[in-house]
Amino acid sequence: MKIPHRLYLTEDQMPRQWYNLRSDMKEQPDPLLNPGTLEPLKEEELYPIFCEALAHQEMDAATPFVDIPEAVRNVYLMYRPSPLVRAYELEKALDTPARIYYKFEGNNTSGSHKLNSAVAQAYYAKEQGITKLTTETGAGQWGTALSEACSYFGLDLDVFMVKVSYEQKPFRKAVMGVFDAHVTASPSMETEIGRKILAEHPGTTGSLGCAISEAVERATTTPNCRYVLGSVLNQVLLHQSIIGLESAAALAELGEYPDVVVGCAGGGSNLGGLIAPFMRDKLTGKKNPRIVAVEPASCPSFTRGRYAYDFCDTGKVTPMARMYTLGSGFIPSASHAGGLRYHGMSPILSKLYHDGYMEAVAYKQTEVFDAAVLFAKRETILPAPESAHAIKGAIDEALKCKETGEAKTILFGLTGTGYFDMTAYESYLSGKMSDHIPTDEELQKGFDSLPDIPQNRI
């Protein structure tokens, strides 16, 4: 039987529960720390920042499956289940015996997987009676997704968008405006933390860490307002598990199981969601797939970072998480993969990587765009720069199969489309795109910003 190019699960086959990967981890990620006391954070200490249901999900390591609220599922049904695609044309171009599949998450207005968590977080805020949310966004996919979700549930939204992306991707701002969001380039003069960062780093292009600081300050100083985050957090990986659960179900329909799972890695939302059921199999001894995280060489949290407690934001106002980090003071170069320009990595994924359950590789920007253009020509989808990192990783895995003759099954996450990233493609096609790989000295400046606390001296 010839495997179809695209497989769509039926609405009835779409998962009715999210999967909590932590429930199967024999060794848990280290707890969040209260930056004032350095003691493990209590759930109620998160209530001024997050709405209560999300704070509970953030701290819950025991519940294996969490019901998807009916109101959230109804929104999901507008664009889910998303297709699992066999990349036949890419396979031909690579002349590989490998079978390459990708889970395409770009079939919604945000153009990415981010809507999966945005809908859930907006729903829980509405349920609690919250009237306004704040957030940060890098490339703009998360800001767009949350704008859609807040508009749907009738919530006001302030978005702090990393300045370099704000300037590179003006149409993202326009789309957020369609959904009534207020968008500010970060760092800005609108917050105390923003003004401080600009004083210390005049002319900075910003970072996700800067934008997080501003969004948290706005949330904690505005009545009936809460902060939400599009990556890194345990709750976000929970919501994004629908990607992996659908992928596993679709592959099972085809009688397939991945030998290798590849995902782009910025903060960890897509990667954590994609690998969830396959990592569960690995943790429980059912299967042993290779899990490969792909990150930019310009912001190499996994491959060159340190496993330490660090602030999740540049302004150092958030709880501290133990994760692979370049230091909250690290300001990455102005690469076009704005969604991957975060100094740290999900505590869940960091723990799994530290314990040897995952691999990681870093690529230069130009070679990532080489892969993006090849994929676009063969598969007719223009990928987002973030997604192109996973494409590059999958291509390299397929070429290894060509060398060895092994017909492995490769699954990667196509997190979204690149139609708002045309300045990036223009830069690449004109030969103006350059690569920046931070030196050890540049990284050391970020490491010098790590908190000097007992937990980091062990």
VMD Tcl script that draws the C-alpha trace (Angstrom):
set ca {
  {0.00 0.00 0.00}
  {1.34 3.40 -0.97}
  {1.39 5.77 1.97}
  {-0.62 8.93 1.19}
  {1.16 12.26 0.93}
  {-0.98 13.72 3.71}
  {-2.84 11.99 6.49}
  {-5.52 13.84 8.44}
  {-6.96 12.25 11.54}
  {-10.71 12.64 11.97}
  {-12.17 15.06 14.49}
  {-13.08 12.11 16.72}
  {-9.44 11.00 16.69}
  {-8.14 14.32 17.96}
  {-6.89 13.86 21.55}
  {-9.24 14.86 24.34}
  {-6.42 15.11 26.87}
  {-2.98 16.68 27.02}
  {-0.08 14.51 28.19}
  {2.14 15.60 31.09}
  {5.62 14.28 30.26}
  {6.88 14.90 33.78}
  {4.62 12.14 35.10}
  {6.89 9.54 33.49}
  {10.22 11.14 34.34}
  {11.98 9.05 36.98}
  {14.10 12.06 37.92}
  {12.20 15.33 37.97}
  {13.50 18.73 36.86}
  {14.82 20.77 39.77}
  {12.15 23.01 41.32}
  {11.70 26.68 40.51}
  {13.27 28.89 43.15}
  {11.91 32.00 44.80}
  {14.63 34.56 43.95}
  {14.22 36.24 47.33}
  {14.44 33.19 49.59}
  {16.13 30.66 47.24}
  {13.56 28.15 48.49}
  {11.46 25.99 46.14}
  {8.57 28.02 44.83}
  {5.07 27.30 46.10}
  {2.12 27.23 43.71}
  {0.39 30.18 45.35}
  {3.50 32.32 44.86}
  {2.79 32.17 41.12}
  {-0.76 33.52 41.46}
  {0.24 37.21 41.06}
  {1.86 36.33 37.71}
  {-0.21 33.45 36.26}
  {-3.88 32.63 36.58}
  {-4.44 29.88 39.13}
  {-5.26 26.96 36.81}
  {-2.06 27.58 34.85}
  {-0.02 27.93 38.04}
  {-1.35 24.52 39.07}
  {-0.40 22.99 35.72}
  {3.04 24.55 36.05}
  {3.68 22.78 39.36}
  {1.86 19.48 38.74}
  {4.33 16.67 38.03}
  {2.02 13.78 38.97}
  {-1.06 13.93 36.73}
  {-0.37 11.95 33.52}
  {-3.26 13.31 31.47}
  {-5.19 16.57 31.73}
  {-8.61 16.97 30.11}
  {-8.75 19.53 27.31}
  {-11.67 21.87 28.16}
  {-14.52 21.65 25.67}
  {-14.25 25.37 24.82}
  {-10.56 24.90 23.98}
  {-11.26 21.78 21.96}
  {-13.90 23.64 19.96}
  {-11.30 26.20 18.90}
  {-8.80 23.43 18.11}
  {-11.33 21.88 15.75}
  {-11.11 24.98 13.53}
  {-7.58 23.98 12.52}
  {-6.88 20.58 14.02}
  {-6.07 17.76 13.65}
  {-3.12 19.08 11.66}
  {-1.73 16.95 8.82}
  {1.10 14.47 8.97}
  {2.90 14.71 5.64}
  {5.20 12.23 3.90}
  {7.98 14.27 2.27}
  {8.21 12.18 -0.89}
  {9.69 14.94 -3.03}
  {12.34 15.81 -0.45}
  {13.26 12.14 -0.20}
  {13.74 12.02 -3.99}
  {15.86 15.14 -3.99}
  {18.12 13.67 -1.30}
  {18.17 10.21 -2.92}
  {17.76 8.70 0.51}
  {16.20 5.39 1.59}
  {14.86 7.17 4.67}
  {11.14 7.81 5.05}
  {10.67 11.44 6.07}
  {7.49 12.70 7.73}
  {6.68 16.13 9.05}
  {3.89 17.39 11.28}
  {2.66 20.65 9.73}
  {1.46 23.18 12.32}
  {1.12 26.23 10.03}
  {-2.50 25.86 9.00}
  {-3.92 28.76 11.03}
  {-3.66 32.55 10.92}
  {-0.75 32.68 13.36}
  {1.09 30.41 10.93}
  {2.50 28.24 13.70}
  {1.99 25.76 16.53}
  {1.74 28.58 19.08}
  {-2.07 28.75 18.92}
  {-2.27 25.39 20.74}
  {-1.16 26.97 24.02}
  {-2.49 30.48 23.37}
  {-6.07 29.21 23.24}
  {-5.65 27.24 26.46}
  {-4.04 30.10 28.38}
  {-6.60 32.66 27.24}
  {-9.41 30.27 28.18}
  {-8.15 29.72 31.73}
  {-7.68 33.48 32.19}
  {-11.25 34.11 31.04}
  {-12.54 31.42 33.38}
  {-10.88 33.16 36.33}
  {-12.35 36.52 35.39}
  {-9.06 38.07 34.26}
  {-9.65 40.93 31.80}
  {-6.16 41.59 30.44}
  {-3.03 39.61 29.55}
  {0.55 40.58 28.78}
  {3.21 38.63 26.94}
  {6.41 38.81 24.93}
  {7.03 37.60 21.39}
  {10.16 36.98 19.36}
  {9.47 36.44 15.68}
  {5.80 37.24 16.27}
  {4.11 33.85 15.97}
  {3.30 33.70 19.67}
  {2.09 37.30 19.77}
  {-0.12 36.64 16.76}
  {-1.51 33.43 18.23}
  {-2.27 35.01 21.59}
  {-3.86 38.01 19.86}
  {-6.23 35.61 18.11}
  {-7.02 33.75 21.32}
  {-7.58 36.91 23.38}
  {-9.83 38.35 20.68}
  {-11.87 35.13 20.66}
  {-12.31 35.12 24.46}
  {-12.73 38.91 24.80}
  {-9.49 39.79 26.63}
  {-7.25 42.84 26.22}
  {-3.62 42.12 25.32}
  {-0.30 43.95 25.53}
  {2.54 42.41 23.50}
  {6.20 43.31 23.98}
  {7.89 42.31 20.72}
  {11.68 41.91 20.51}
  {12.89 45.06 18.77}
  {14.84 43.37 15.98}
  {11.78 41.30 15.00}
  {9.50 44.33 15.39}
  {11.66 46.03 12.74}
  {12.24 42.97 10.52}
  {8.62 41.73 10.53}
  {6.27 44.75 10.42}
  {3.40 42.69 9.02}
  {3.34 40.56 12.15}
  {2.52 43.71 14.09}
  {-0.26 44.45 11.58}
  {-1.83 41.03 12.06}
  {-1.74 41.43 15.84}
  {-3.45 44.77 15.31}
  {-6.25 43.07 13.40}
  {-7.01 41.21 16.61}
  {-6.82 44.43 18.71}
  {-3.52 43.73 20.49}
  {-1.29 46.63 21.58}
  {2.27 45.93 20.36}
  {5.41 47.61 21.71}
  {9.03 47.18 20.56}
  {11.16 45.83 23.42}
  {13.12 47.07 25.25}
  {10.95 50.16 25.54}
  {10.56 53.31 27.57}
  {7.12 52.11 28.76}
  {8.44 50.12 31.75}
  {10.99 50.70 34.47}
  {12.89 47.57 33.44}
  {12.86 48.60 29.77}
  {14.32 51.99 30.62}
  {17.02 50.35 32.72}
  {17.99 47.92 29.94}
  {18.19 50.75 27.40}
  {20.39 52.75 29.75}
  {22.76 49.81 30.17}
  {22.64 48.66 26.53}
  {21.86 51.67 24.31}
  {20.96 50.66 20.78}
  {20.29 47.03 21.74}
  {18.17 44.94 19.37}
  {16.55 43.30 22.39}
  {15.97 39.68 23.33}
  {13.17 37.46 24.54}
  {14.60 37.86 28.05}
  {14.17 41.64 27.83}
  {10.63 41.36 26.51}
  {9.67 38.88 29.25}
  {10.85 41.34 31.91}
  {8.69 44.12 30.50}
  {5.63 41.91 30.13}
  {5.91 40.60 33.71}
  {6.29 44.15 35.07}
  {3.21 45.28 33.14}
  {1.19 42.32 34.41}
  {2.15 42.79 38.07}
  {1.44 46.53 38.03}
  {-1.90 46.39 36.17}
  {-5.20 45.54 37.91}
  {-6.85 42.21 36.99}
  {-4.02 41.38 34.60}
  {-1.84 38.29 34.26}
  {1.25 37.31 32.29}
  {1.37 34.38 29.85}
  {4.37 32.82 28.10}
  {4.54 30.98 24.78}
  {7.43 28.62 25.50}
  {9.79 27.21 28.16}
  {7.15 26.67 30.86}
  {5.88 23.24 31.91}
  {2.28 24.29 31.21}
  {3.16 25.23 27.62}
  {4.79 21.85 26.93}
  {1.65 20.24 28.37}
  {-0.61 22.08 25.91}
  {1.73 21.46 22.98}
  {1.70 17.70 23.62}
  {-1.25 17.56 21.26}
  {1.29 17.82 18.42}
  {3.10 14.65 19.42}
  {-0.06 12.77 20.39}
  {-1.57 13.43 16.96}
  {1.72 12.52 15.28}
  {1.91 9.20 17.12}
  {-1.71 8.37 16.26}
  {-1.24 9.22 12.57}
  {1.98 7.21 12.29}
  {0.26 4.26 13.95}
  {-2.47 4.45 11.30}
  {0.31 4.00 8.73}
  {2.05 1.23 10.65}
  {5.05 3.49 11.25}
  {7.14 4.54 14.24}
  {9.97 7.09 14.12}
  {13.56 6.01 14.54}
  {14.53 9.67 14.82}
  {12.46 12.66 15.98}
  {13.85 16.11 15.12}
  {12.62 19.48 16.35}
  {13.83 23.06 16.45}
  {14.76 24.29 19.92}
  {14.37 27.84 21.17}
  {12.58 27.70 24.50}
  {11.20 24.22 23.95}
  {7.47 24.52 23.20}
  {7.33 22.79 19.81}
  {10.12 20.35 20.58}
  {8.61 19.34 23.90}
  {5.17 18.92 22.37}
  {6.39 16.93 19.37}
  {8.52 14.46 21.31}
  {6.14 13.94 24.25}
  {4.68 10.49 23.44}
  {7.92 9.24 21.92}
  {9.93 10.36 24.94}
  {7.35 8.58 27.09}
  {8.11 5.37 25.19}
  {11.81 5.98 25.73}
  {11.43 6.68 29.44}
  {9.25 3.62 30.01}
  {11.42 1.29 27.91}
  {8.78 0.63 25.28}
  {10.83 2.06 22.38}
  {14.14 3.81 21.96}
  {13.87 6.57 19.33}
  {16.66 9.11 18.96}
  {15.51 12.61 19.90}
  {17.45 15.45 18.26}
  {17.10 19.12 19.23}
  {18.27 21.65 16.63}
  {19.24 25.16 17.70}
  {20.94 28.18 16.08}
  {24.71 28.44 16.40}
  {24.16 32.10 17.28}
  {22.21 31.17 20.45}
  {23.48 27.71 21.45}
  {21.78 27.08 24.81}
  {22.06 23.28 24.67}
  {25.33 22.80 22.85}
  {27.39 25.49 24.58}
  {25.29 26.57 27.54}
  {25.60 25.68 31.20}
  {23.19 23.62 33.27}
  {22.51 26.01 36.11}
  {19.88 27.99 37.96}
  {19.17 31.23 36.13}
  {16.54 33.91 35.79}
  {14.12 33.39 32.92}
  {14.30 37.09 32.02}
  {16.94 39.76 31.53}
  {15.50 42.03 34.22}
  {15.83 39.27 36.84}
  {12.30 39.56 38.19}
  {11.08 36.01 37.46}
  {11.60 32.85 39.51}
  {14.84 31.00 38.84}
  {14.83 27.75 36.87}
  {17.56 25.16 36.50}
  {18.07 24.86 32.77}
  {20.64 24.96 30.02}
  {21.35 28.66 29.73}
  {23.71 31.20 28.24}
  {22.95 33.56 31.12}
  {20.04 35.96 31.37}
  {22.43 38.78 30.45}
  {23.27 37.19 27.09}
  {21.97 39.27 24.17}
  {22.01 37.13 21.00}
  {22.89 38.46 17.57}
  {20.07 39.73 15.38}
  {19.40 36.45 13.57}
  {16.23 35.97 11.55}
  {15.03 33.00 13.63}
  {13.61 35.34 16.25}
  {11.67 32.56 17.99}
  {14.94 30.78 18.82}
  {16.73 33.77 20.34}
  {16.18 32.85 23.99}
  {19.04 32.49 26.46}
  {17.65 29.38 28.16}
  {15.77 26.15 27.54}
  {12.74 24.43 29.06}
  {13.60 22.87 32.46}
  {11.92 19.63 31.34}
  {13.98 19.38 28.16}
  {17.11 20.55 29.96}
  {16.78 17.72 32.48}
  {16.16 15.14 29.73}
  {19.17 16.40 27.78}
  {21.34 16.47 30.89}
  {20.37 12.86 31.67}
  {21.22 11.67 28.16}
  {17.74 11.09 26.72}
  {18.21 13.70 23.97}
  {20.88 14.94 21.59}
  {21.44 18.48 20.33}
  {23.07 20.09 17.31}
  {23.58 23.72 16.32}
  {23.59 25.14 12.77}
  {24.65 28.40 11.19}
  {21.96 30.67 9.77}
  {23.02 30.38 6.13}
  {23.02 26.57 6.11}
  {19.59 26.60 7.71}
  {18.30 28.78 4.86}
  {19.94 26.44 2.33}
  {17.71 23.72 3.77}
  {14.66 26.00 3.83}
  {14.96 26.85 0.14}
  {15.47 23.22 -0.86}
  {12.41 22.22 1.17}
  {10.30 25.01 -0.34}
  {11.25 23.97 -3.87}
  {10.47 20.31 -3.28}
  {7.54 20.40 -0.83}
  {5.96 23.76 -1.90}
  {5.73 25.17 1.65}
  {7.85 28.19 2.56}
  {9.01 27.36 6.11}
  {9.59 29.76 8.97}
  {13.28 30.25 9.82}
  {12.69 28.46 13.13}
  {11.14 25.46 11.37}
  {14.01 25.40 8.89}
  {16.35 24.36 11.70}
  {14.37 21.12 12.08}
  {14.38 20.69 8.29}
  {18.17 20.98 8.25}
  {18.41 18.42 11.04}
  {16.08 16.01 9.24}
  {18.00 16.41 5.98}
  {21.27 15.57 7.70}
  {19.71 12.49 9.28}
  {18.37 11.40 5.87}
  {21.79 11.88 4.27}
  {23.30 9.63 6.95}
  {20.81 6.98 5.87}
  {21.96 7.46 2.28}
  {25.54 6.74 3.38}
  {24.63 3.65 5.42}
  {21.75 2.36 3.31}
  {19.44 2.27 6.34}
  {15.75 2.97 5.63}
  {14.98 4.80 8.85}
  {11.77 6.64 9.62}
  {12.39 10.30 10.42}
  {9.79 12.63 11.93}
  {10.31 16.37 12.23}
  {8.17 19.30 13.29}
  {7.32 21.91 10.68}
  {6.33 24.50 13.23}
  {5.03 27.14 10.84}
  {5.20 29.10 7.62}
  {7.64 31.83 6.64}
  {5.37 34.21 4.78}
  {6.07 37.00 7.27}
  {9.81 36.37 7.05}
  {10.42 37.66 3.54}
  {13.13 40.11 4.63}
  {15.04 37.07 5.85}
  {14.65 35.25 2.55}
  {15.54 38.43 0.66}
  {18.70 38.75 2.74}
  {19.61 35.14 2.02}
  {18.88 35.30 -1.71}
  {20.81 38.54 -2.16}
  {23.87 37.10 -0.44}
  {23.69 39.64 2.38}
  {22.94 37.11 5.11}
  {25.84 36.50 7.47}
  {26.57 34.03 10.24}
  {27.49 34.98 13.77}
  {28.82 32.36 16.13}
  {29.56 33.82 19.57}
  {33.10 33.43 20.81}
  {33.89 31.85 24.16}
  {34.61 35.36 25.43}
  {31.17 36.59 24.33}
  {29.49 33.62 26.00}
  {31.47 34.20 29.17}
  {29.83 37.62 29.54}
  {26.48 35.84 29.70}
  {27.76 33.22 32.12}
  {29.05 36.01 34.35}
  {25.40 37.08 34.77}
  {24.41 33.73 36.31}
  {23.22 34.16 39.89}
  {25.88 33.45 42.49}
  {23.81 31.16 44.69}
  {24.64 27.96 46.62}
  {22.69 25.79 44.17}
  {25.05 26.88 41.35}
  {28.18 26.06 43.34}
  {27.37 22.36 43.72}
}
mol new
graphics top color blue
foreach p $ca { graphics top sphere $p radius 0.5 }
foreach p [lrange $ca 0 end-1] q [lrange $ca 1 end] { graphics top cylinder $p $q radius 0.2 }
display resetview
